[in-house]
Amino acid sequence: MATNLIVRNVEEDVALALKQLAASHGRSAEAEHREILRSVLQRPKRRSVAEILSNMPNVGDDADFNFRNV
């Protein structure tokens, strides 16, 4: 199901930039607006640093990476 959105009080320079971007992609300003909303709002959730670090494989002891003792 689709919903209609109305955006009011858009600055002229923003509206012009939207039209220019749309033209560069070969689509209408309305289609460009939909694509911008879709790409920003439906992107995958960003993972936290803690989540990324907790998923890293165990590759050895800290001593294995101590090059000062070599």
Rosetta blueprint (number, residue, H / E / L):
1 M L
2 A L
3 T L
4 N L
5 L L
6 I L
7 V L
8 R L
9 N L
10 V L
11 E L
12 E H
13 D H
14 V H
15 A H
16 L H
17 A H
18 L H
19 K H
20 Q H
21 L H
22 A H
23 A H
24 S H
25 H L
26 G L
27 R L
28 S L
29 A H
30 E H
31 A H
32 E H
33 H H
34 R H
35 E H
36 I H
37 L H
38 R H
39 S H
40 V H
41 L H
42 Q L
43 R L
44 P L
45 K L
46 R L
47 R L
48 S L
49 V H
50 A H
51 E H
52 I H
53 L H
54 S H
55 N L
56 M L
57 P L
58 N L
59 V L
60 G L
61 D L
62 D H
63 A H
64 D H
65 F H
66 N L
67 F L
68 R L
69 N L
70 V L
